[in-house]
Amino acid sequence: MASDLDLAESDHDQMVSGRSLWGKSGIRPEWRPIEQSFSTDVAVIGGGITGALVAEHLTARGFSVAIIDREEPGFGSTAASTAMLQWEIDSTLTELEDYYGFERAAGIYRRSGAAVAGLSKLIAANGIVCSFRPRNTLYLADGREGARDLLEERQLRRRAGLPGVYLEHPDLFTQFELDRDGAIYSPGSAECDPLLLTWAVLEMAMRRGARLVNASVTALHSEGDHVTAETDGGHVIEARHVVLATGYSMPGLDMPKLHRSSSSWALATVPQDPENFWRDRALIWEDSHPYLYMRTTADNRIVAGGEDDETIDAEARDRKLPAKTMAIQEKMKRLWPKADTRVEHAWCGTFGETVDGLPLIGPVPETPHVFAAYGYGGNGITFSYLAAQMIGAMLAGMHRDWFEDFALDRDGPGLARFHSGMHRSETESQRR
């Protein structure tokens, strides 16, 4: 069976604008142009965090790997991430239960938790310097009705064996000085510098022989037992398998009905007085629309973001940056009055999302030997790690029934409602 794909990768400057604060102290991996055609076991298209984690895991399994990117690795969606490494998913467990039933929903949440734990272990075992810190999370209610919903969510999580406690207003205000009607307080998440993490993981793969090359893949030809990748320089790469890790876009593919793109905005403040932070420096996110999320950094800044909307045109998105930044500042100050809201960095990016808040991972339908790894949603980096593990298992000939939970052609709930803008997660993008 043969299949061809014409690829037109998105320019990174169309994906991200502004200036984030990541990668200041990092050493960028050596990145070279293709000088001649070559063969490899796996060609990974995309050098962001997803491509890096896939390459690291596949080289650890003994595959030869080439990572191909037309722009400098990490400067697409990865550079715009706020790198809140959470196991809690954009869709609540309650929503996933409505979609897929309790057992399947609980299994998805447990695997998300295992992905954060696995990524944390990878960072610790290899001494990766990326400002990694374990963090608890505070999931804040939006009003009294929202507080009742979060209480029910926590009860369902307890049934699934997931960690966390429910805090009513008196406890939340006393312990965290946050004036909200309720919250779920959960352990097991983390934060990091996403560019430093990406570059370090790429270096690990390269030490095992992976090639990091500067090229634009213009077409894929899947035939027989291999895939041929054409590049803009006239050279070709012949691979047994190809992994697409190209951010929110799927070049040459019809987007799954589960998918659509949106944009998100974020800022980083000036350094704060460390004594003025909230308890535990927990990762904060709201169950509200439009929402706010906040974290701290190793150099004592507050990173905050949100205000997602359906804008995908880069120029229109960029024009909104000043107003969106001001809106985030105002919400941050209302939630945490101690904050010094002066901004040193502000940025925005376009990301992908799905109706059920889950990633798209696995074989590309009707395209043999081509796999996709798209870590959509607020759990982008968490799902990137999960994608690496899943695709590694698939290429090694292993299959698990739960892989279908993330398949590109899975049946998702409420597609018409999602695309009409009515679904709860309509604006929750890869913000964290």
Salt bridges, closest charged atoms under 4 A:
ASP4 OD1 - HIS221 ND1 2.92
ASP11 OD1 - ARG70 NH2 3.44
GLU30 OE2 - ARG32 NH2 2.80
ASP41 OD1 - ARG240 NH1 3.33
GLU56 OE2 - ARG208 NH2 2.97
ASP69 OD1 - HIS12 NE2 3.47
GLU72 OE1 - ARG28 NH1 3.08
GLU88 OE2 - ARG157 NH1 2.72
ASP90 OD1 - ARG431 NH2 3.12
ASP90 OD1 - ARG432 NH2 3.42
GLU95 OE1 - ARG424 NH1 3.30
GLU97 OE2 - ARG159 NH1 3.81
GLU153 OE2 - ARG157 NE 3.03
GLU177 OE1 - LYS338 NZ 3.23
ASP179 OD1 - HIS169 NE2 2.71
GLU191 OE2 - ARG135 NH2 3.15
GLU191 OE1 - ARG295 NE 3.70
ASP225 OD1 - HIS226 ND1 3.25
GLU230 OE2 - HIS221 NE2 2.66
ASP280 OD2 - ARG279 NE 3.27
GLU286 OE2 - ARG180 NH2 2.22
ASP287 OD1 - ARG424 NH2 3.23
ASP299 OD2 - ARG301 NE 2.92
GLU307 OE2 - LYS331 NZ 2.45
ASP309 OD2 - LYS320 NZ 2.94
ASP309 OD2 - LYS324 NZ 3.09
GLU310 OE2 - ARG260 NH2 3.52
ASP318 OD1 - ARG317 NE 3.09
ASP340 OD2 - ARG342 NH2 2.63
GLU344 OE1 - ARG301 NH1 2.72
GLU353 OE2 - ARG260 NE 3.03
ASP356 OD1 - ARG410 NH2 2.96
GLU404 OE2 - HIS399 NE2 3.75
ASP405 OD1 - ARG104 NE 2.68
GLU428 OE1 - ARG424 NH1 3.88
